[in-house]
Amino acid sequence: MIAASIVGRVASYLHAASVSTMGGWTEADLYNYLNLSLRRACREVAFQATTISISVIAGATVLSLPNARESVIDMNWNKQFLLPCTVSDLDALDDLWQVATGVEPSRYVLEQQGTKIFRIYPSPSVDGTLEVVYRARPLIEQTNATTLVINQAVDMMAELEAVALANNKGGQYAMSESADGANRLIELISTVSKAYYGGAV
């Protein structure tokens, strides 16, 4: 899905034929509303899980995720589950854990919350493949080609929230009743989606 598809639907809710023919809003306004609404949706509902494969060369210790807006679910080394740890866990396990080597890693630790850097322990003595399952928070840019990886619940919540934000705009274009209706639908979708997808992590 691309961001422009949601923005186009939001424009239709505002009774505009297209994003270029809106009376009280600009295209930049709608992308800003969409960005804000996605942040709210992703704070409430679990966003879509994605799996990537990382080729790891023997001796590697410090690795990175594609970006820093990700929540790691689990990691597997050559199909074997790695145990998530904190720095304190590894300090207690091995004083020299940052330089420790072994045949295969058994644990991983994120450098800190919200960053893309992580370490595997111990450093493998052979090449291998690391599979990382994560949820990526979408980032909206002002372009109709931005691709979003989101589930249907987040899609619907983001669309309705953007409509509510637009309808709350002051002046002659304000439509508070429409905004209230959109917000009630968001709460309903959020409640059902949390039960189905789980809450945000």
C-alpha positions as CSV (number, residue, x, y, z in Angstrom):
1,M,0.0,0.0,0.0
2,I,1.2,3.5,-0.7
3,A,0.5,6.6,1.4
4,A,-1.2,8.3,-1.5
5,S,-4.0,5.7,-1.4
6,I,-5.0,6.7,2.2
7,V,-4.6,10.4,1.5
8,G,-6.9,10.0,-1.5
9,R,-9.5,8.4,0.6
10,V,-9.2,11.1,3.2
11,A,-9.7,13.7,0.5
12,S,-12.9,11.9,-0.6
13,Y,-14.3,12.1,3.0
14,L,-13.7,15.8,2.8
15,H,-15.9,15.9,-0.4
16,A,-13.0,16.7,-2.6
17,A,-12.6,15.2,-6.1
18,S,-8.8,14.9,-5.5
19,V,-6.1,16.2,-3.3
20,S,-5.5,19.0,-5.8
21,T,-9.0,20.4,-5.6
22,M,-9.6,20.7,-1.8
23,G,-10.9,24.0,-0.5
24,G,-9.6,24.3,3.0
25,W,-6.7,21.9,3.1
26,T,-3.5,21.3,1.2
27,E,-1.9,18.0,0.2
28,A,0.8,18.8,2.8
29,D,-1.9,19.1,5.5
30,L,-3.3,15.6,4.7
31,Y,0.2,14.0,4.9
32,N,0.8,15.7,8.2
33,Y,-2.6,14.5,9.5
34,L,-1.7,11.0,8.3
35,N,1.6,11.0,10.0
36,L,0.1,12.1,13.3
37,S,-2.7,9.5,13.0
38,L,-0.3,6.7,12.2
39,R,1.6,7.5,15.4
40,R,-1.5,7.2,17.4
41,A,-2.6,4.0,15.7
42,C,0.8,2.4,16.2
43,R,0.8,3.3,19.9
44,E,-2.4,1.4,20.4
45,V,-2.4,-1.6,18.0
46,A,0.4,-4.0,17.1
47,F,1.7,-3.1,13.7
48,Q,2.5,-5.7,11.0
49,A,5.3,-8.1,11.6
50,T,8.1,-8.5,9.0
51,T,10.9,-11.0,8.7
52,I,14.3,-10.1,7.2
53,S,17.4,-12.3,6.7
54,I,20.9,-10.9,7.5
55,S,24.0,-12.7,6.2
56,V,26.5,-12.7,9.1
57,I,30.2,-13.2,8.5
58,A,32.2,-15.2,11.1
59,G,33.5,-12.9,13.8
60,A,30.8,-10.3,13.5
61,T,29.3,-9.0,16.8
62,V,27.7,-5.6,16.2
63,L,24.8,-5.7,13.6
64,S,22.0,-3.3,12.7
65,L,18.4,-3.3,11.7
66,P,17.2,-1.5,8.6
67,N,16.1,1.5,10.7
68,A,15.6,2.7,14.2
69,R,11.8,2.6,14.3
70,E,11.5,-1.1,14.9
71,S,10.4,-3.4,17.7
72,V,12.1,-6.8,17.6
73,I,10.0,-9.8,18.3
74,D,12.6,-12.5,18.0
75,M,15.8,-13.6,16.2
76,N,16.9,-17.0,14.9
77,W,20.4,-18.1,13.9
78,N,20.3,-20.8,11.3
79,K,16.7,-21.5,12.4
80,Q,17.8,-21.7,16.1
81,F,16.0,-19.3,18.5
82,L,18.2,-16.7,20.2
83,L,17.4,-15.6,23.7
84,P,16.8,-11.8,24.2
85,C,19.0,-10.3,26.9
86,T,19.8,-7.1,28.5
87,V,23.4,-5.7,29.0
88,S,23.0,-6.5,32.7
89,D,22.1,-10.1,31.9
90,L,25.3,-10.5,29.8
91,D,27.5,-8.7,32.3
92,A,26.4,-11.3,34.9
93,L,26.9,-14.2,32.5
94,D,30.3,-13.2,31.1
95,D,32.6,-10.4,32.0
96,L,34.1,-10.5,28.5
97,W,30.8,-11.0,26.6
98,Q,31.5,-8.1,24.2
99,V,34.6,-10.0,22.8
100,A,33.5,-13.6,23.5
101,T,33.6,-16.1,20.6
102,G,31.8,-19.4,20.0
103,V,30.6,-21.6,17.3
104,E,27.2,-20.1,17.2
105,P,25.5,-17.2,19.0
106,S,22.8,-18.0,21.6
107,R,21.7,-14.6,22.7
108,Y,21.1,-11.0,21.4
109,V,20.9,-7.6,23.1
110,L,19.6,-4.3,21.7
111,E,22.0,-1.5,22.4
112,Q,19.2,0.7,23.7
113,Q,15.5,1.2,23.1
114,G,14.7,2.9,19.8
115,T,18.0,2.3,18.1
116,K,18.8,0.0,15.2
117,I,22.1,-1.4,16.6
118,F,22.2,-4.8,18.3
119,R,24.8,-7.4,19.4
120,I,24.8,-11.2,19.2
121,Y,26.6,-13.3,21.8
122,P,28.9,-15.0,21.5
123,S,30.4,-13.9,18.2
124,P,30.1,-16.8,15.7
125,S,33.2,-18.6,14.4
126,V,31.3,-19.6,11.2
127,D,29.2,-17.7,8.7
128,G,25.5,-17.9,9.1
129,T,22.1,-16.4,8.5
130,L,20.3,-14.4,11.1
131,E,16.5,-14.1,10.7
132,V,15.0,-11.1,12.5
133,V,11.2,-10.8,13.1
134,Y,10.2,-7.3,13.9
135,R,7.4,-4.7,13.6
136,A,8.3,-1.6,11.8
137,R,6.7,1.7,12.6
138,P,5.8,3.5,9.4
139,L,7.2,6.9,8.6
140,I,5.2,9.1,6.3
141,E,7.0,11.5,4.0
142,Q,5.3,14.0,1.7
143,T,5.3,11.8,-1.3
144,N,2.6,9.7,-3.0
145,A,5.1,6.8,-3.4
146,T,5.8,6.1,0.2
147,T,5.1,2.5,0.8
148,L,3.4,1.5,4.1
149,V,3.6,-2.0,5.7
150,I,0.6,-1.9,8.0
151,N,-2.3,-4.2,8.9
152,Q,-5.9,-3.3,8.0
153,A,-6.7,-2.1,11.5
154,V,-3.9,0.5,11.5
155,D,-4.9,1.5,7.9
156,M,-8.5,2.1,9.0
157,M,-7.6,3.9,12.2
158,A,-5.0,6.1,10.4
159,E,-7.6,7.1,7.8
160,L,-10.3,7.9,10.2
161,E,-7.9,9.8,12.5
162,A,-6.7,11.9,9.6
163,V,-10.3,12.7,8.7
164,A,-11.0,13.7,12.3
165,L,-8.0,16.0,12.4
166,A,-9.0,17.6,9.1
167,N,-12.6,18.1,10.2
168,N,-11.4,19.8,13.4
169,K,-9.6,22.4,11.5
170,G,-10.9,25.9,12.4
171,G,-12.8,28.3,10.2
172,Q,-15.5,27.7,7.7
173,Y,-14.2,24.1,6.9
174,A,-14.6,22.8,10.5
175,M,-17.0,19.9,10.8
176,S,-16.9,18.9,14.4
177,E,-19.8,16.4,14.2
178,S,-17.9,14.5,11.5
179,A,-14.8,14.5,13.6
180,D,-16.7,13.2,16.6
181,G,-18.1,10.4,14.5
182,A,-14.7,9.4,13.2
183,N,-13.3,9.4,16.7
184,R,-16.0,7.0,17.9
185,L,-15.3,4.7,15.0
186,I,-11.6,4.8,15.9
187,E,-12.3,3.8,19.5
188,L,-14.4,0.8,18.3
189,I,-11.7,-0.3,15.8
190,S,-9.0,0.1,18.4
191,T,-10.9,-2.1,20.9
192,V,-11.6,-4.9,18.4
193,S,-8.1,-4.7,16.9
194,K,-6.3,-5.0,20.2
195,A,-8.2,-8.2,20.9
196,Y,-7.3,-9.6,17.5
197,Y,-3.8,-8.3,16.8
198,G,-2.7,-7.5,20.3
199,G,-1.6,-4.1,21.8
200,A,1.4,-2.2,20.6
201,V,4.8,-3.3,22.0
